[in-house]
Each structure stands twice: as C-alpha cells, then as structure tokens.
Amino acid sequence: MNPNMPLRGLIYFAQQYEGLVTAGVNSIYGEKRIPLPTPEYVVFYNGTDPMADTVELYLSDSYAEGRGSGCLECRCRVLNINCGHNGELVKRCRRLWEYSEFVSEVNEWICKGKDREEAIQLAIDYCIEHDILKNIMVKQRTEVLHMLLTEFDEKKYKRIVYNEGYEDGEQAGYSKGFGLGRSSLLEEKVQKKLQCGKDIARIAEELEEEQDVIAEIAGRIRRQ
C-alpha cells in the first residue's frame, strides 16, 4: 500500500478544482463564494501484502509533527478488495467483484511460477471462459494486457524500493542501518516467493541475487 496516496489525492483534487474555477464564470479573487463539489477519496487495494478491510491514510502523517498537525489535510480511505475482504461491498458491485476475481487469478498464476505477462494472459482466458469482465476482455484484450504491463514496471519498482532502503539506512547509520534494512526487505521477498512454491534458482533470478545468498536466507526462514 502506497503511503503517499493522500499527497497524490491532494494534487489530483487541486487540479480538478483549478479546472472548475478556470471554466466557471466566478473569479477566485471575487467576493462571491465559488461552490465546490464535496470530495470523497476512496482507493481500492488489490495488492499482495496483508491489509485490513479498511485503512485510513492522512496527509498530515507525512508532516514532521504528525497526524492532525498543520492547516491542510487530505484523508484517503483504502478498501481491501482482495478475496475474503469487504465481502458485502464486493457483492453489491458486480464490476468490483469481477475485478477482484481477475486480480486474484493473476496472482495465483504468478504464485505458480508464471511471469507477469503469461499470468495476465491466462487470467484473461479464465475470465472470458467464466463470464468475468468478458465483454471488456474480448473486445479490449490487447489494451488490458498493455495497460497492466505498463502500469507496473517491476524494475522501476525495485529501484524505488532499493533507493528507499538506502535512504532509511543512511538515516539510521549507513553501514549498519542500510545493511539491516536491505536484508530485512530481501528476507521478506524471499519468504513470499517460497510460499508460492518457487525454488532457490528461480527466486535468485527474479530478485537478481546470487543463489548462495538466497539459499542462506531460505535456510534461515525454514529454521524459524
């Protein structure tokens, strides 16, 4: 879950309000109050990390003084739509349920060792066969595949995670903090891939690490 969603939301809402003001007849510098639509900010979460049914994120969490400080706030309500979460909500919205099923199918194929593109292709086939988002999948299969592959740039994600780990390590003390932070993150990734049934060689390849490093981490996890 991205903790910067409130900041992203603030930027988005500001752009929308700016567009409304620009297109309207009233000036922002005038004496008449400009009516604005009341914002509601909801994000649907379908990631693989464990998360409660509902989580609220606040822009002020990013301030030095913490939540509730400052004069500007943006609240983001995150709803987990993975299988087993927010069942009543998902049941009330067919499209939401279908999307949840599709993402679950993609994740299952990835856990079985398929790369992301093949997992998406197989999930699309499954959804068409079981009438899940069928009209979209049949008509716009190529667009769906392209969107999902370009939206998630794994190498870029790894660079971001690496850089964030580096920065955290610097703050705690370069040699010790960075080493421990990176080790913990790597161990977490290895554990998830082991749970998906992947072997040492494949995990090492996917994480771009030496096999002996992955084997040592895997051994430590199994002894826990």
Phi and psi restraints in degrees (value plus and minus 20) as a CYANA .aco file:
   2 ASN   PHI    -103.1   -63.1
   2 ASN   PSI      96.2   136.2
   3 PRO   PHI     -92.1   -52.1
   3 PRO   PSI     -27.8    12.2
   4 ASN   PHI    -112.6   -72.6
   4 ASN   PSI      -9.5    30.5
   5 MET   PHI     -79.0   -39.0
   5 MET   PSI     -60.0   -20.0
   6 PRO   PHI     -80.1   -40.1
   6 PRO   PSI     -59.5   -19.5
   7 LEU   PHI     -86.3   -46.3
   7 LEU   PSI     -62.4   -22.4
   8 ARG   PHI     -82.5   -42.5
   8 ARG   PSI     -59.7   -19.7
   9 GLY   PHI     -85.3   -45.3
   9 GLY   PSI     -62.3   -22.3
  10 LEU   PHI     -78.1   -38.1
  10 LEU   PSI     -65.6   -25.6
  11 ILE   PHI     -82.9   -42.9
  11 ILE   PSI     -63.5   -23.5
  12 TYR   PHI     -83.4   -43.4
  12 TYR   PSI     -68.0   -28.0
  13 PHE   PHI     -83.8   -43.8
  13 PHE   PSI     -58.9   -18.9
  14 ALA   PHI     -81.2   -41.2
  14 ALA   PSI     -60.6   -20.6
  15 GLN   PHI     -84.9   -44.9
  15 GLN   PSI     -60.1   -20.1
  16 GLN   PHI     -85.8   -45.8
  16 GLN   PSI     -64.0   -24.0
  17 TYR   PHI     -84.8   -44.8
  17 TYR   PSI     -58.9   -18.9
  18 GLU   PHI     -81.3   -41.3
  18 GLU   PSI     -60.4   -20.4
  19 GLY   PHI     -84.1   -44.1
  19 GLY   PSI     -59.4   -19.4
  20 LEU   PHI     -84.7   -44.7
  20 LEU   PSI     -62.4   -22.4
  21 VAL   PHI     -86.8   -46.8
  21 VAL   PSI     -62.5   -22.5
  22 THR   PHI     -83.4   -43.4
  22 THR   PSI     -58.0   -18.0
  23 ALA   PHI    -102.1   -62.1
  23 ALA   PSI     -34.3     5.7
  24 GLY   PHI    -103.9   -63.9
  24 GLY   PSI     156.7   196.7
  25 VAL   PHI    -115.2   -75.2
  25 VAL   PSI     -36.8     3.2
  26 ASN   PHI    -112.8   -72.8
  26 ASN   PSI     121.8   161.8
  27 SER   PHI    -106.9   -66.9
  27 SER   PSI     123.0   163.0
  28 ILE   PHI     -86.4   -46.4
  28 ILE   PSI     -38.6     1.4
  29 TYR   PHI    -116.9   -76.9
  29 TYR   PSI     -18.3    21.7
  30 GLY   PHI     -98.9   -58.9
  30 GLY   PSI     156.4   196.4
  31 GLU   PHI    -107.1   -67.1
  31 GLU   PSI     -34.4     5.6
  32 LYS   PHI    -108.8   -68.8
  32 LYS   PSI     112.9   152.9
  33 ARG   PHI     -87.8   -47.8
  33 ARG   PSI     112.9   152.9
  34 ILE   PHI    -108.6   -68.6
  34 ILE   PSI      99.4   139.4
  35 PRO   PHI     -89.8   -49.8
  35 PRO   PSI     118.1   158.1
  36 LEU   PHI    -146.1  -106.1
  36 LEU   PSI     123.5   163.5
  37 PRO   PHI     -87.6   -47.6
  37 PRO   PSI     121.9   161.9
  38 THR   PHI     -93.6   -53.6
  38 THR   PSI     103.6   143.6
  39 PRO   PHI     -99.2   -59.2
  39 PRO   PSI     123.0   163.0
  40 GLU   PHI    -149.1  -109.1
  40 GLU   PSI     106.8   146.8
  41 TYR   PHI    -138.4   -98.4
  41 TYR   PSI      86.1   126.1
  42 VAL   PHI    -145.5  -105.5
  42 VAL   PSI     113.4   153.4
  43 VAL   PHI    -139.8   -99.8
  43 VAL   PSI     112.9   152.9
  44 PHE   PHI    -114.4   -74.4
  44 PHE   PSI     103.8   143.8
  45 TYR   PHI    -120.4   -80.4
  45 TYR   PSI     109.7   149.7
  46 ASN   PHI    -155.0  -115.0
  46 ASN   PSI       7.7    47.7
  47 GLY   PHI     -94.7   -54.7
  47 GLY   PSI    -199.0  -159.0
  48 THR   PHI    -118.1   -78.1
  48 THR   PSI     -33.7     6.3
  49 ASP   PHI     -95.6   -55.6
  49 ASP   PSI     124.1   164.1
  50 PRO   PHI     -80.4   -40.4
  50 PRO   PSI     118.9   158.9
  51 MET   PHI    -173.7  -133.7
  51 MET   PSI     127.6   167.6
  52 ALA   PHI     -86.7   -46.7
  52 ALA   PSI     149.0   189.0
  53 ASP   PHI     -77.3   -37.3
  53 ASP   PSI     -62.6   -22.6
  54 THR   PHI    -156.2  -116.2
  54 THR   PSI     114.3   154.3
  55 VAL   PHI    -154.7  -114.7
  55 VAL   PSI     118.4   158.4
  56 GLU   PHI    -130.9   -90.9
  56 GLU   PSI     109.4   149.4
  57 LEU   PHI    -131.9   -91.9
  57 LEU   PSI     124.0   164.0
  58 TYR   PHI    -145.4  -105.4
  58 TYR   PSI     120.8   160.8
  59 LEU   PHI     -78.7   -38.7
  59 LEU   PSI     -58.2   -18.2
  60 SER   PHI     -86.2   -46.2
  60 SER   PSI     -34.3     5.7
  61 ASP   PHI     -81.0   -41.0
  61 ASP   PSI     -45.4    -5.4
  62 SER   PHI    -106.9   -66.9
  62 SER   PSI     -30.3     9.7
  63 TYR   PHI     -95.1   -55.1
  63 TYR   PSI     134.9   174.9
  64 ALA   PHI     -80.1   -40.1
  64 ALA   PSI     -54.9   -14.9
  65 GLU   PHI    -106.7   -66.7
  65 GLU   PSI     -27.1    12.9
  66 GLY   PHI      67.9   107.9
  66 GLY   PSI    -193.8  -153.8
  67 ARG   PHI     -76.8   -36.8
  67 ARG   PSI     115.8   155.8
  68 GLY   PHI      70.5   110.5
  68 GLY   PSI     -29.2    10.8
  69 SER   PHI    -109.8   -69.8
  69 SER   PSI     147.8   187.8
  70 GLY   PHI      57.9    97.9
  70 GLY   PSI     154.0   194.0
  71 CYS   PHI    -123.1   -83.1
  71 CYS   PSI     -20.5    19.5
  72 LEU   PHI    -147.1  -107.1
  72 LEU   PSI     108.3   148.3
  73 GLU   PHI    -153.3  -113.3
  73 GLU   PSI     129.4   169.4
  74 CYS   PHI    -164.8  -124.8
  74 CYS   PSI     100.2   140.2
  75 ARG   PHI    -124.0   -84.0
  75 ARG   PSI     109.3   149.3
  76 CYS   PHI    -135.1   -95.1
  76 CYS   PSI     102.4   142.4
  77 ARG   PHI    -118.0   -78.0
  77 ARG   PSI      98.2   138.2
  78 VAL   PHI    -123.8   -83.8
  78 VAL   PSI     103.3   143.3
  79 LEU   PHI    -131.4   -91.4
  79 LEU   PSI     103.9   143.9
  80 ASN   PHI     -98.8   -58.8
  80 ASN   PSI      97.4   137.4
  81 ILE   PHI    -130.1   -90.1
  81 ILE   PSI      -3.3    36.7
  82 ASN   PHI     -87.6   -47.6
  82 ASN   PSI     139.7   179.7
  83 CYS   PHI     -75.3   -35.3
  83 CYS   PSI     113.0   153.0
  84 GLY   PHI      73.5   113.5
  84 GLY   PSI     -20.5    19.5
  85 HIS   PHI    -144.9  -104.9
  85 HIS   PSI     123.0   163.0
  86 ASN   PHI      26.9    66.9
  86 ASN   PSI      27.9    67.9
  87 GLY   PHI     -76.4   -36.4
  87 GLY   PSI     -63.3   -23.3
  88 GLU   PHI     -84.3   -44.3
  88 GLU   PSI     -61.6   -21.6
  89 LEU   PHI     -83.3   -43.3
  89 LEU   PSI     -66.5   -26.5
  90 VAL   PHI     -83.4   -43.4
  90 VAL   PSI     -57.7   -17.7
  91 LYS   PHI     -85.4   -45.4
  91 LYS   PSI     -53.4   -13.4
  92 ARG   PHI     -95.0   -55.0
  92 ARG   PSI     -36.2     3.8
  93 CYS   PHI    -146.0  -106.0
  93 CYS   PSI      84.0   124.0
  94 ARG   PHI     -75.4   -35.4
  94 ARG   PSI     -65.4   -25.4
  95 ARG   PHI     -82.7   -42.7
  95 ARG   PSI     -59.2   -19.2
  96 LEU   PHI     -84.8   -44.8
  96 LEU   PSI     -63.1   -23.1
  97 TRP   PHI     -81.8   -41.8
  97 TRP   PSI     -63.9   -23.9
  98 GLU   PHI     -82.5   -42.5
  98 GLU   PSI     -62.6   -22.6
  99 TYR   PHI     -83.9   -43.9
  99 TYR   PSI     -61.8   -21.8
 100 SER   PHI     -80.6   -40.6
 100 SER   PSI     -62.6   -22.6
 101 GLU   PHI     -84.7   -44.7
 101 GLU   PSI     -61.3   -21.3
 102 PHE   PHI     -81.8   -41.8
 102 PHE   PSI     -68.3   -28.3
 103 VAL   PHI     -82.9   -42.9
 103 VAL   PSI     -60.8   -20.8
 104 SER   PHI     -80.5   -40.5
 104 SER   PSI     -60.3   -20.3
 105 GLU   PHI     -86.2   -46.2
 105 GLU   PSI     -60.8   -20.8
 106 VAL   PHI     -80.5   -40.5
 106 VAL   PSI     -67.5   -27.5
 107 ASN   PHI     -83.7   -43.7
 107 ASN   PSI     -55.7   -15.7
 108 GLU   PHI     -84.1   -44.1
 108 GLU   PSI     -62.1   -22.1
 109 TRP   PHI     -87.7   -47.7
 109 TRP   PSI     -55.4   -15.4
 110 ILE   PHI     -85.3   -45.3
 110 ILE   PSI     -60.3   -20.3
 111 CYS   PHI     -84.7   -44.7
 111 CYS   PSI     -45.3    -5.3
 112 LYS   PHI    -104.1   -64.1
 112 LYS   PSI     -17.0    23.0
 113 GLY   PHI      83.2   123.2
 113 GLY   PSI     -18.0    22.0
 114 LYS   PHI     -99.5   -59.5
 114 LYS   PSI     127.6   167.6
 115 ASP   PHI     -94.4   -54.4
 115 ASP   PSI     150.0   190.0
 116 ARG   PHI     -80.5   -40.5
 116 ARG   PSI     -64.0   -24.0
 117 GLU   PHI     -84.4   -44.4
 117 GLU   PSI     -64.3   -24.3
 118 GLU   PHI     -86.2   -46.2
 118 GLU   PSI     -58.0   -18.0
 119 ALA   PHI     -82.2   -42.2
 119 ALA   PSI     -61.0   -21.0
 120 ILE   PHI     -86.5   -46.5
 120 ILE   PSI     -62.7   -22.7
 121 GLN   PHI     -80.3   -40.3
 121 GLN   PSI     -65.3   -25.3
 122 LEU   PHI     -87.0   -47.0
 122 LEU   PSI     -57.1   -17.1
 123 ALA   PHI     -86.4   -46.4
 123 ALA   PSI     -57.7   -17.7
 124 ILE   PHI     -84.0   -44.0
 124 ILE   PSI     -64.6   -24.6
 125 ASP   PHI     -78.4   -38.4
 125 ASP   PSI     -64.5   -24.5
 126 TYR   PHI     -81.8   -41.8
 126 TYR   PSI     -65.0   -25.0
 127 CYS   PHI     -85.6   -45.6
 127 CYS   PSI     -59.4   -19.4
 128 ILE   PHI     -83.7   -43.7
 128 ILE   PSI     -63.3   -23.3
 129 GLU   PHI     -85.3   -45.3
 129 GLU   PSI     -52.4   -12.4
 130 HIS   PHI    -125.6   -85.6
 130 HIS   PSI      -2.1    37.9
 131 ASP   PHI      37.0    77.0
 131 ASP   PSI      25.9    65.9
 132 ILE   PHI    -133.3   -93.3
 132 ILE   PSI      93.5   133.5
 133 LEU   PHI      33.1    73.1
 133 LEU   PSI      10.9    50.9
 134 LYS   PHI     -80.1   -40.1
 134 LYS   PSI     -65.0   -25.0
 135 ASN   PHI     -82.2   -42.2
 135 ASN   PSI     -55.4   -15.4
 136 ILE   PHI     -94.2   -54.2
 136 ILE   PSI     -65.4   -25.4
 137 MET   PHI     -83.7   -43.7
 137 MET   PSI     -58.5   -18.5
 138 VAL   PHI     -90.9   -50.9
 138 VAL   PSI     -66.8   -26.8
 139 LYS   PHI     -98.4   -58.4
 139 LYS   PSI     -52.3   -12.3
 140 GLN   PHI    -148.4  -108.4
 140 GLN   PSI      17.8    57.8
 141 ARG   PHI     -75.3   -35.3
 141 ARG   PSI     -68.6   -28.6
 142 THR   PHI     -82.5   -42.5
 142 THR   PSI     -62.4   -22.4
 143 GLU   PHI     -85.3   -45.3
 143 GLU   PSI     -61.0   -21.0
 144 VAL   PHI     -82.4   -42.4
 144 VAL   PSI     -66.6   -26.6
 145 LEU   PHI     -81.1   -41.1
 145 LEU   PSI     -67.1   -27.1
 146 HIS   PHI     -82.0   -42.0
 146 HIS   PSI     -63.4   -23.4
 147 MET   PHI     -81.0   -41.0
 147 MET   PSI     -66.7   -26.7
 148 LEU   PHI     -88.9   -48.9
 148 LEU   PSI     -53.1   -13.1
 149 LEU   PHI     -96.1   -56.1
 149 LEU   PSI     -56.2   -16.2
 150 THR   PHI    -103.2   -63.2
 150 THR   PSI     -46.7    -6.7
 151 GLU   PHI     -86.9   -46.9
 151 GLU   PSI     -53.1   -13.1
 152 PHE   PHI    -134.3   -94.3
 152 PHE   PSI      79.8   119.8
 153 ASP   PHI    -115.1   -75.1
 153 ASP   PSI      79.6   119.6
 154 GLU   PHI     -82.3   -42.3
 154 GLU   PSI     -61.6   -21.6
 155 LYS   PHI     -84.7   -44.7
 155 LYS   PSI     -59.2   -19.2
 156 LYS   PHI     -85.7   -45.7
 156 LYS   PSI     -60.2   -20.2
 157 TYR   PHI     -80.6   -40.6
 157 TYR   PSI     -63.9   -23.9
 158 LYS   PHI     -82.7   -42.7
 158 LYS   PSI     -59.1   -19.1
 159 ARG   PHI     -83.8   -43.8
 159 ARG   PSI     -61.1   -21.1
 160 ILE   PHI     -83.5   -43.5
 160 ILE   PSI     -67.0   -27.0
 161 VAL   PHI     -82.0   -42.0
 161 VAL   PSI     -62.4   -22.4
 162 TYR   PHI     -81.2   -41.2
 162 TYR   PSI     -66.7   -26.7
 163 ASN   PHI     -85.3   -45.3
 163 ASN   PSI     -58.1   -18.1
 164 GLU   PHI     -86.1   -46.1
 164 GLU   PSI     -59.5   -19.5
 165 GLY   PHI     -83.1   -43.1
 165 GLY   PSI     -58.1   -18.1
 166 TYR   PHI     -83.0   -43.0
 166 TYR   PSI     -66.4   -26.4
 167 GLU   PHI     -84.6   -44.6
 167 GLU   PSI     -62.5   -22.5
 168 ASP   PHI     -80.6   -40.6
 168 ASP   PSI     -60.5   -20.5
 169 GLY   PHI     -85.3   -45.3
 169 GLY   PSI     -59.8   -19.8
 170 GLU   PHI     -81.2   -41.2
 170 GLU   PSI     -61.2   -21.2
 171 GLN   PHI     -86.4   -46.4
 171 GLN   PSI     -53.1   -13.1
 172 ALA   PHI    -110.8   -70.8
 172 ALA   PSI     -26.1    13.9
 173 GLY   PHI      98.1   138.1
 173 GLY   PSI      94.9   134.9
 174 TYR   PHI     -72.6   -32.6
 174 TYR   PSI     -83.9   -43.9
 175 SER   PHI     -84.6   -44.6
 175 SER   PSI     -62.9   -22.9
 176 LYS   PHI    -102.0   -62.0
 176 LYS   PSI     -69.8   -29.8
 177 GLY   PHI     -82.5   -42.5
 177 GLY   PSI     -66.6   -26.6
 178 PHE   PHI     -87.5   -47.5
 178 PHE   PSI     -61.3   -21.3
 179 GLY   PHI     -81.8   -41.8
 179 GLY   PSI     -65.6   -25.6
 180 LEU   PHI     -89.4   -49.4
 180 LEU   PSI     -61.3   -21.3
 181 GLY   PHI     -82.2   -42.2
 181 GLY   PSI     -64.1   -24.1
 182 ARG   PHI     -89.2   -49.2
 182 ARG   PSI     -58.8   -18.8
 183 SER   PHI     -82.8   -42.8
 183 SER   PSI     -63.1   -23.1
 184 SER   PHI     -83.0   -43.0
 184 SER   PSI     -62.7   -22.7
 185 LEU   PHI     -85.0   -45.0
 185 LEU   PSI     -62.7   -22.7
 186 LEU   PHI     -85.1   -45.1
 186 LEU   PSI     -61.0   -21.0
 187 GLU   PHI     -82.3   -42.3
 187 GLU   PSI     -60.1   -20.1
 188 GLU   PHI     -82.4   -42.4
 188 GLU   PSI     -62.9   -22.9
 189 LYS   PHI     -85.1   -45.1
 189 LYS   PSI     -63.5   -23.5
 190 VAL   PHI     -81.7   -41.7
 190 VAL   PSI     -62.6   -22.6
 191 GLN   PHI     -80.3   -40.3
 191 GLN   PSI     -62.6   -22.6
 192 LYS   PHI     -83.3   -43.3
 192 LYS   PSI     -60.8   -20.8
 193 LYS   PHI     -93.0   -53.0
 193 LYS   PSI     -53.0   -13.0
 194 LEU   PHI     -84.4   -44.4
 194 LEU   PSI     -58.7   -18.7
 195 GLN   PHI     -84.9   -44.9
 195 GLN   PSI     -45.4    -5.4
 196 CYS   PHI    -103.7   -63.7
 196 CYS   PSI     -20.2    19.8
 197 GLY   PHI      65.9   105.9
 197 GLY   PSI      -5.0    35.0
 198 LYS   PHI    -102.2   -62.2
 198 LYS   PSI     127.1   167.1
 199 ASP   PHI    -107.3   -67.3
 199 ASP   PSI     152.5   192.5
 200 ILE   PHI     -80.0   -40.0
 200 ILE   PSI     -63.7   -23.7
 201 ALA   PHI     -81.2   -41.2
 201 ALA   PSI     -65.2   -25.2
 202 ARG   PHI     -88.3   -48.3
 202 ARG   PSI     -59.9   -19.9
 203 ILE   PHI     -82.7   -42.7
 203 ILE   PSI     -64.0   -24.0
 204 ALA   PHI     -80.9   -40.9
 204 ALA   PSI     -60.3   -20.3
 205 GLU   PHI     -86.1   -46.1
 205 GLU   PSI     -65.5   -25.5
 206 GLU   PHI     -88.3   -48.3
 206 GLU   PSI     -54.2   -14.2
 207 LEU   PHI    -113.4   -73.4
 207 LEU   PSI     -21.7    18.3
 208 GLU   PHI      37.5    77.5
 208 GLU   PSI      28.4    68.4
 209 GLU   PHI    -146.0  -106.0
 209 GLU   PSI     143.5   183.5
 210 GLU   PHI     -91.3   -51.3
 210 GLU   PSI     125.3   165.3
 211 GLN   PHI     -82.7   -42.7
 211 GLN   PSI     -56.2   -16.2
 212 ASP   PHI     -87.3   -47.3
 212 ASP   PSI     -50.7   -10.7
 213 VAL   PHI     -87.9   -47.9
 213 VAL   PSI     -65.8   -25.8
 214 ILE   PHI     -84.8   -44.8
 214 ILE   PSI     -59.7   -19.7
 215 ALA   PHI     -83.0   -43.0
 215 ALA   PSI     -60.3   -20.3
 216 GLU   PHI     -84.8   -44.8
 216 GLU   PSI     -63.1   -23.1
 217 ILE   PHI     -85.0   -45.0
 217 ILE   PSI     -63.1   -23.1
 218 ALA   PHI     -81.5   -41.5
 218 ALA   PSI     -60.5   -20.5
 219 GLY   PHI     -83.2   -43.2
 219 GLY   PSI     -60.3   -20.3
 220 ARG   PHI     -85.3   -45.3
 220 ARG   PSI     -60.7   -20.7
 221 ILE   PHI     -84.0   -44.0
 221 ILE   PSI     -62.4   -22.4
 222 ARG   PHI     -88.8   -48.8
 222 ARG   PSI     -44.1    -4.1
 223 ARG   PHI    -103.7   -63.7
 223 ARG   PSI     -31.8     8.2
